[in-house]
């Protein structure tokens, strides 16, 4: 296809493809490397603020006189985290559709790609509030905590649940900003969200003495603050887009169906992944309390891997989505190759760090000698884990960017079947080593099955869009 003229970044004067957006064939390789890190760097920094909030939440209630307060915050936040996790498709789907509209230079769809999921986020947020009573009862029953901890967790949940609309709107805002490659703006919003949360934790809990309720009110206030600030930023960006009265695509049946399909696919894929991790934990529990505790410590390494590689997966998501929307197969391949190489390099770095500092990291997570010793015995599994899991993280980003979510759903199902079969065969033979080997099989199966679907994705990038509104030069 012919090269469209270069245009300014949305929200900065004339809209469309920015001069350095990555959809211009013939770019130097160094430009691609800078582009990947200009997106991945802010996302990684934003990810680093998330555990900080959890640490502050724990620290402030840890200074209260009864351990029930720590337990209440832990259980209540876990319930709410799982609840929000179920709606994670709002972020991923929004990024994919927005990146494609951005790459295609389609201004009307760029606006609609924000407003459709925003309406869904608000509706789902209200639904969460309406159903909070039954959800709380069921969740606390499943957690099976002590009556004192359950009472504190219920107090936390009953306050924080009112932040659901703002939290889901923030998912959508984050997804849209990433889709239009405003990663630094997304980082700023995350810093505001988490910074307000930390400050108000200290004020409400240590200053006002509100206890667990103070932690919940701090998070609620932070979510609404970030949503309000994000709304102001979006109004400024959207106000600079041309054809601002053209909202006919909002109710476009084919696009609404596409949004619904992508969101359902991502939700089902996430459920399948959760089933796999839940099976890993429950199978480990059957091997004894010591193994269960050691595996819990080692799975924290997996969390580190996720935070470390997530930024590069997001960069792949944004760049491949833009190239896919522009129907430029060559730049799609460039985006995949460069972001894939940096993902591999990051995985190698994590492997070196885990090999060198693994025992010290275990010592940070637990001071129980038996758990430390058992975790060290299985440490070598998490040393090699980044090199195997990197490809599933990376390819997830590629497929989300192209909104080829049916492949993600189907390969997650096939990978789960491989994982369950591996557990059935390997755990009786090898014990906990068999369990970790089964997890490697799961990660490898995700990578292999998604990789097998990639050629079809690349071929489809050369096909014309059914409807596309191009920006005039």
C-alpha positions as CSV (number, residue, x, y, z in Angstrom):
1,X,0.0,0.0,0.0
2,X,1.2,3.6,-0.6
3,X,2.6,5.6,2.2
4,X,0.2,8.2,3.6
5,X,1.6,11.7,4.4
6,X,3.0,12.3,7.9
7,X,0.7,13.9,10.4
8,X,0.8,15.2,14.0
9,X,0.0,13.2,17.1
10,X,-3.6,13.3,18.3
11,X,-4.1,16.0,20.8
12,X,-1.1,18.0,19.6
13,X,-2.4,20.1,16.8
14,X,-3.5,18.3,13.7
15,X,-4.4,14.6,14.4
16,X,-3.5,11.4,12.7
17,X,-0.2,9.5,12.6
18,X,2.7,11.3,14.2
19,X,5.9,11.8,12.2
20,X,7.6,9.1,14.3
21,X,4.7,6.8,14.8
22,X,6.3,3.7,13.3
23,X,4.1,3.2,10.3
24,X,6.6,4.7,7.8
25,X,8.4,1.9,5.9
26,X,12.2,2.3,5.8
27,X,12.7,3.6,9.3
28,X,16.1,2.9,10.7
29,X,16.4,0.1,13.2
30,X,17.6,2.4,15.9
31,X,14.3,4.4,15.7
32,X,12.4,1.2,16.3
33,X,14.5,0.4,19.4
34,X,13.9,3.9,20.8
35,X,10.2,3.6,20.0
36,X,9.8,0.3,21.9
37,X,11.4,1.7,25.0
38,X,9.6,5.0,24.8
39,X,6.5,3.0,25.3
40,X,7.8,0.1,27.5
41,X,9.8,2.3,29.9
42,X,6.8,4.4,31.3
43,X,4.7,1.3,31.6
44,X,7.4,-0.6,33.6
45,X,7.8,2.4,35.8
46,X,4.0,2.6,36.4
47,X,4.0,-1.2,37.2
48,X,6.6,-0.5,39.9
49,X,4.3,1.8,41.7
50,X,1.7,-1.0,42.2
51,X,3.5,-3.1,44.8
52,X,4.5,0.1,46.6
53,X,0.8,0.8,47.3
54,X,0.4,-2.7,48.6
55,X,3.4,-2.4,50.8
56,X,2.1,0.9,52.3
57,X,-1.3,-0.6,52.9
58,X,0.2,-3.4,54.8
59,X,2.7,-1.1,56.7
60,X,0.0,1.3,57.9
61,X,-2.3,-1.4,59.3
62,X,0.7,-3.3,60.5
63,X,1.1,-0.5,63.1
64,X,-2.4,-1.1,64.5
65,X,-2.6,-3.1,67.7
66,X,-4.4,-6.2,66.3
67,X,-3.4,-8.6,63.4
68,X,-7.0,-8.7,62.3
69,X,-6.5,-5.4,60.6
70,X,-3.7,-6.7,58.4
71,X,-5.9,-9.8,57.6
72,X,-8.9,-7.7,56.9
73,X,-7.1,-5.5,54.4
74,X,-5.4,-8.5,52.8
75,X,-8.7,-10.4,52.3
76,X,-10.8,-7.4,51.3
77,X,-8.3,-6.1,48.8
78,X,-7.9,-9.7,47.4
79,X,-11.6,-10.0,46.9
80,X,-11.8,-6.6,45.1
81,X,-8.7,-7.4,43.0
82,X,-10.3,-10.5,41.7
83,X,-13.5,-8.6,41.0
84,X,-11.6,-6.0,39.0
85,X,-9.5,-8.6,37.3
86,X,-12.6,-10.0,35.8
87,X,-13.1,-6.7,33.9
88,X,-9.5,-6.5,32.7
89,X,-10.7,-6.9,29.2
90,X,-11.8,-3.2,29.3
91,X,-8.1,-2.2,29.3
92,X,-6.8,-4.8,26.8
93,X,-9.7,-4.5,24.3
94,X,-9.6,-0.7,24.4
95,X,-5.9,-0.7,23.6
96,X,-6.2,-3.0,20.7
97,X,-9.1,-1.2,18.9
98,X,-7.6,2.2,19.7
99,X,-4.1,1.3,18.4
100,X,-5.7,0.0,15.2
101,X,-7.7,3.2,14.7
102,X,-4.6,5.3,15.5
103,X,-2.6,3.3,12.9
104,X,-5.3,3.7,10.3
105,X,-5.6,7.4,10.9
106,X,-9.3,7.0,11.5
107,X,-10.4,9.9,13.7
108,X,-14.1,9.0,14.1
109,X,-13.2,5.5,15.2
110,X,-10.5,6.8,17.5
111,X,-13.2,8.7,19.4
112,X,-15.6,5.8,19.3
113,X,-13.0,3.4,20.5
114,X,-12.9,5.4,23.7
115,X,-16.6,6.2,24.2
116,X,-17.9,2.6,23.7
117,X,-15.8,1.0,26.4
118,X,-16.3,4.0,28.7
119,X,-20.0,3.4,28.6
120,X,-19.4,-0.3,29.3
121,X,-17.1,0.6,32.2
122,X,-19.7,2.9,33.8
123,X,-22.4,0.3,33.4
124,X,-20.3,-2.6,34.8
125,X,-19.2,-0.3,37.7
126,X,-22.8,0.3,38.7
127,X,-23.6,-3.4,38.4
128,X,-20.7,-4.2,40.7
129,X,-22.2,-1.8,43.3
130,X,-25.7,-3.2,42.9
131,X,-24.5,-6.8,43.4
132,X,-21.9,-6.0,46.1
133,X,-24.0,-7.7,48.9
134,X,-24.2,-11.2,47.4
135,X,-20.7,-11.0,46.1
136,X,-19.3,-10.0,49.5
137,X,-21.1,-12.9,51.2
138,X,-19.9,-15.5,48.6
139,X,-16.3,-14.2,48.6
140,X,-15.9,-14.1,52.3
141,X,-17.4,-17.6,52.6
142,X,-14.9,-18.8,50.0
143,X,-12.0,-17.2,51.9
144,X,-13.0,-18.9,55.1
145,X,-11.2,-16.3,57.3
146,X,-11.8,-15.9,61.1
147,X,-14.9,-13.9,62.1
148,X,-12.7,-11.0,63.2
149,X,-10.8,-10.8,59.9
150,X,-14.0,-11.3,57.9
151,X,-15.6,-8.4,59.7
152,X,-12.7,-6.1,58.8
153,X,-12.6,-7.4,55.3
154,X,-16.4,-6.7,54.9
155,X,-15.9,-3.2,56.2
156,X,-13.1,-2.6,53.7
157,X,-15.1,-4.1,50.8
158,X,-18.3,-2.2,51.6
159,X,-16.4,1.1,51.3
160,X,-14.1,0.3,48.4
161,X,-16.9,-1.2,46.2
162,X,-18.2,2.3,45.6
163,X,-15.0,3.0,43.6
164,X,-15.8,0.4,41.1
165,X,-17.1,2.8,38.4
166,X,-14.0,5.0,38.7
167,X,-11.7,2.0,38.7
168,X,-13.2,0.5,35.6
169,X,-13.2,3.9,33.9
170,X,-9.5,4.2,34.8
171,X,-8.9,0.8,33.0
172,X,-10.5,2.2,29.9
173,X,-8.6,5.5,30.0
174,X,-5.3,3.7,30.5
175,X,-6.1,1.4,27.5
176,X,-7.0,4.3,25.3
177,X,-3.9,6.4,26.2
178,X,-1.7,3.4,25.5
179,X,-3.4,2.9,22.2
180,X,-2.6,6.4,21.0
181,X,1.0,5.9,22.3
182,X,0.7,8.5,25.1
183,X,2.6,6.2,27.6
184,X,4.0,9.1,29.6
185,X,0.5,10.5,30.2
186,X,-0.6,7.0,31.3
187,X,2.4,6.9,33.6
188,X,1.5,10.3,35.1
189,X,-2.0,9.1,35.8
190,X,-0.8,6.0,37.5
191,X,1.6,8.0,39.6
192,X,-1.2,10.3,40.6
193,X,-3.5,7.3,41.4
194,X,-0.9,5.5,43.5
195,X,0.6,8.6,45.0
196,X,-2.7,9.9,46.3
197,X,-3.5,6.4,47.7
198,X,-0.2,6.3,49.6
199,X,-0.5,9.9,51.1
200,X,-4.2,9.3,52.1
201,X,-3.2,5.9,53.7
202,X,-0.9,7.8,56.0
203,X,-3.4,10.6,56.7
204,X,-6.5,8.5,57.2
205,X,-5.0,5.6,59.1
206,X,-2.1,7.0,61.1
207,X,-3.4,10.6,61.3
208,X,-7.2,10.2,61.7
209,X,-7.1,6.7,63.2
210,X,-9.7,5.3,60.8
211,X,-8.1,1.8,60.6
212,X,-9.1,-0.5,57.8
213,X,-11.8,1.9,56.7
214,X,-9.1,4.5,56.2
215,X,-7.3,2.3,53.8
216,X,-10.5,1.7,51.8
217,X,-11.4,5.4,51.7
218,X,-7.8,6.2,50.6
219,X,-8.1,3.9,47.6
220,X,-11.7,5.1,46.8
221,X,-10.5,8.7,46.8
222,X,-7.5,7.9,44.7
223,X,-9.5,6.1,42.0
224,X,-12.0,9.0,41.6
225,X,-9.1,11.5,41.6
226,X,-7.4,9.6,38.8
227,X,-10.7,9.2,36.8
228,X,-11.4,12.9,37.1
229,X,-7.9,13.9,36.0
230,X,-8.0,11.4,33.2
231,X,-11.4,12.7,32.0
232,X,-9.9,16.3,31.9
233,X,-7.0,15.0,29.8
234,X,-9.2,13.1,27.4
235,X,-11.5,16.1,26.9
236,X,-8.5,18.2,25.9
237,X,-7.4,15.5,23.4
238,X,-10.8,14.8,22.0
239,X,-11.5,18.5,21.7
240,X,-8.7,18.8,19.2
241,X,-9.9,15.9,17.0
242,X,-11.8,17.0,13.8
243,X,-15.3,15.9,13.1
244,X,-16.2,16.0,16.7
245,X,-19.9,15.9,15.9
246,X,-19.5,12.6,14.0
247,X,-20.6,10.1,16.6
248,X,-22.5,7.8,14.3
249,X,-20.1,4.9,14.8
250,X,-20.9,4.6,18.5
251,X,-24.0,2.5,17.7
252,X,-22.4,0.8,14.7
253,X,-23.7,-2.8,15.0
254,X,-20.7,-4.5,13.5
255,X,-18.3,-2.6,15.7
256,X,-20.3,-3.2,18.8
257,X,-20.4,-6.9,18.0
258,X,-16.6,-6.9,17.5
259,X,-16.1,-5.2,20.8
260,X,-18.4,-7.7,22.5
261,X,-16.6,-10.6,20.9
262,X,-13.1,-9.4,21.8
263,X,-14.1,-8.7,25.4
264,X,-15.7,-12.1,25.8
265,X,-12.7,-13.9,24.3
266,X,-10.3,-12.0,26.6
267,X,-12.5,-12.8,29.6
268,X,-12.6,-16.5,28.8
269,X,-8.9,-16.6,28.2
270,X,-8.3,-15.0,31.6
271,X,-10.6,-17.5,33.3
272,X,-8.6,-20.4,31.7
273,X,-5.3,-18.9,32.9
274,X,-6.8,-18.4,36.4
275,X,-7.9,-22.1,36.4
276,X,-4.3,-23.1,35.6
277,X,-2.7,-21.1,38.4
278,X,-5.4,-22.2,40.8
279,X,-4.7,-25.8,39.9
280,X,-1.0,-25.2,40.4
281,X,-1.7,-23.9,43.9
282,X,-4.2,-26.6,44.9
283,X,-1.9,-29.4,43.6
284,X,0.9,-27.9,45.6
285,X,-1.3,-27.9,48.7
286,X,-1.7,-31.6,48.3
287,X,2.0,-32.1,48.6
288,X,2.1,-30.6,52.1
289,X,2.1,-27.3,53.9
290,X,5.9,-26.8,53.5
291,X,5.8,-27.3,49.7
292,X,2.7,-25.0,49.5
293,X,4.5,-22.3,51.4
294,X,7.7,-22.6,49.3
295,X,5.8,-22.6,46.1
296,X,3.9,-19.4,47.2
297,X,7.3,-17.7,47.8
298,X,8.6,-18.9,44.4
299,X,5.5,-17.7,42.6
300,X,6.4,-14.2,43.8
301,X,9.3,-14.5,41.3
302,X,6.6,-15.1,38.6
303,X,5.0,-11.9,39.7
304,X,8.3,-10.1,39.3
305,X,8.6,-11.6,35.8
306,X,5.1,-10.4,34.9
307,X,5.9,-6.8,36.1
308,X,9.2,-6.9,34.3
309,X,8.0,-8.2,30.9
310,X,4.5,-6.5,30.9
311,X,5.9,-3.2,29.7
312,X,7.5,-4.8,26.7
313,X,4.3,-6.8,26.0
314,X,2.3,-3.6,26.1
315,X,4.8,-2.0,23.7
316,X,4.3,-5.0,21.3
317,X,0.5,-4.6,21.8
318,X,0.6,-0.9,20.9
319,X,3.0,-1.0,17.9
320,X,1.5,-4.2,16.3
321,X,-2.0,-2.8,16.8
322,X,-1.0,0.4,15.0
323,X,0.7,-1.4,12.2
324,X,-2.3,-3.8,11.9
325,X,-4.7,-0.9,11.7
326,X,-2.6,0.7,9.0
327,X,-2.6,-2.7,7.2
328,X,1.2,-2.5,6.9
329,X,2.5,-6.0,7.0
330,X,6.2,-4.9,6.8
331,X,6.0,-2.6,9.8
332,X,4.0,-5.2,11.7
333,X,6.9,-7.6,11.3
334,X,9.4,-4.9,12.3
335,X,7.4,-4.2,15.5
336,X,7.2,-7.9,16.4
337,X,10.9,-8.5,15.8
338,X,12.2,-5.6,17.7
339,X,9.9,-5.9,20.7
340,X,10.5,-9.7,20.7
341,X,14.3,-9.2,20.8
342,X,14.0,-6.8,23.7
343,X,11.6,-9.1,25.5
344,X,14.1,-11.9,25.2
345,X,16.9,-9.6,26.4
346,X,14.8,-8.7,29.5
347,X,14.1,-12.4,30.1
348,X,17.8,-13.2,30.0
349,X,18.5,-10.4,32.5
350,X,15.8,-11.7,34.9
351,X,17.3,-15.2,34.6
352,X,20.8,-13.9,35.5
353,X,19.3,-11.9,38.5
354,X,17.4,-14.9,39.8
355,X,20.4,-17.2,39.5
356,X,22.7,-14.7,41.3
357,X,20.3,-13.3,43.9
358,X,17.6,-15.9,44.2
359,X,18.5,-17.1,47.7
360,X,18.7,-13.5,48.9
361,X,15.3,-12.7,47.4
362,X,13.8,-15.8,49.1
363,X,15.2,-14.6,52.4
364,X,13.4,-11.2,51.9
365,X,10.1,-13.0,51.3
366,X,10.3,-15.4,54.3
367,X,12.3,-15.8,57.5
368,X,11.1,-19.4,58.2
369,X,14.2,-21.7,57.8
370,X,12.3,-24.7,56.6
371,X,10.4,-22.7,53.9
372,X,13.6,-21.0,52.8
373,X,15.4,-24.3,52.5
374,X,12.5,-25.9,50.5
375,X,12.2,-22.8,48.2
376,X,15.9,-22.9,47.5
377,X,15.7,-26.6,46.5
378,X,13.2,-25.6,43.7
379,X,14.8,-22.2,42.9
380,X,16.3,-23.4,39.6
381,X,12.8,-23.7,38.1
382,X,12.2,-20.0,38.5
383,X,15.7,-19.3,37.2
384,X,14.7,-20.8,33.8
385,X,11.1,-19.6,34.0
386,X,11.6,-16.2,32.3
387,X,13.1,-17.8,29.2
388,X,10.1,-20.0,28.8
389,X,7.3,-17.6,29.9
390,X,8.6,-14.6,28.0
391,X,7.1,-15.8,24.7
392,X,3.6,-16.2,26.0
393,X,3.7,-12.7,27.6
394,X,5.1,-11.2,24.4
395,X,2.7,-13.0,22.0
396,X,-0.3,-12.1,24.2
397,X,0.6,-8.4,23.5
398,X,0.9,-9.0,19.7
399,X,-2.5,-10.8,19.5
400,X,-4.2,-8.2,21.8
401,X,-2.9,-5.4,19.6
402,X,-4.3,-7.1,16.5
403,X,-7.5,-8.0,18.4
404,X,-7.1,-11.6,17.3
405,X,-8.6,-12.7,20.6
406,X,-10.3,-15.9,19.4
407,X,-6.8,-17.4,18.9
408,X,-5.9,-16.3,22.4
409,X,-9.0,-18.0,23.8
410,X,-8.5,-21.2,21.9
411,X,-4.8,-21.5,22.6
412,X,-5.4,-20.9,26.3
413,X,-7.8,-23.8,26.3
414,X,-5.4,-26.1,24.5
415,X,-2.5,-25.1,26.9
416,X,-4.7,-25.7,29.9
417,X,-5.4,-29.2,28.6
418,X,-1.7,-29.8,28.2
419,X,-1.1,-28.5,31.7
420,X,-3.7,-30.8,33.3
421,X,-2.4,-33.8,31.4
422,X,1.2,-33.0,32.5
423,X,0.1,-32.7,36.1
424,X,-1.7,-36.1,35.9
425,X,1.4,-37.8,34.6
426,X,4.4,-35.9,36.2
427,X,3.3,-35.0,39.7
428,X,2.8,-38.7,40.8
429,X,6.3,-39.5,39.3
430,X,8.3,-36.4,40.4
431,X,6.3,-34.6,43.1
432,X,6.9,-30.9,43.3
433,X,9.5,-31.0,40.5
434,X,6.7,-32.6,38.3
435,X,4.4,-29.7,39.3
436,X,6.9,-27.1,38.2
437,X,7.7,-29.0,35.0
438,X,4.0,-29.0,34.3
439,X,3.9,-25.2,34.7
440,X,6.8,-25.0,32.2
441,X,4.7,-27.2,29.8
442,X,1.8,-24.8,30.2
443,X,4.0,-21.7,29.4
444,X,5.6,-23.5,26.5
445,X,2.3,-24.7,25.1
446,X,0.9,-21.1,25.2
447,X,3.9,-19.9,23.3
448,X,3.9,-22.7,20.7
449,X,0.2,-22.5,20.0
450,X,0.1,-18.7,19.7
451,X,3.3,-18.9,17.6
452,X,1.5,-21.3,15.3
453,X,-1.3,-18.8,14.8
454,X,1.0,-15.9,14.1
455,X,1.5,-16.4,10.3
456,X,-2.3,-16.1,9.8
457,X,-2.2,-12.9,11.8
458,X,0.5,-11.4,9.7
459,X,-1.2,-12.4,6.5
460,X,-4.5,-10.8,7.6
461,X,-2.6,-7.5,8.2
462,X,-2.2,-7.2,4.4
463,X,-6.0,-7.5,3.9
464,X,-8.0,-4.2,3.6
465,X,-10.3,-3.2,6.4
466,X,-14.0,-3.5,5.7
467,X,-14.6,0.1,6.7
468,X,-12.0,2.7,7.2
469,X,-12.2,6.4,7.3
470,X,-8.9,7.9,6.2
471,X,-7.7,11.3,7.1
472,X,-7.3,13.6,4.2
473,X,-3.9,15.1,3.7
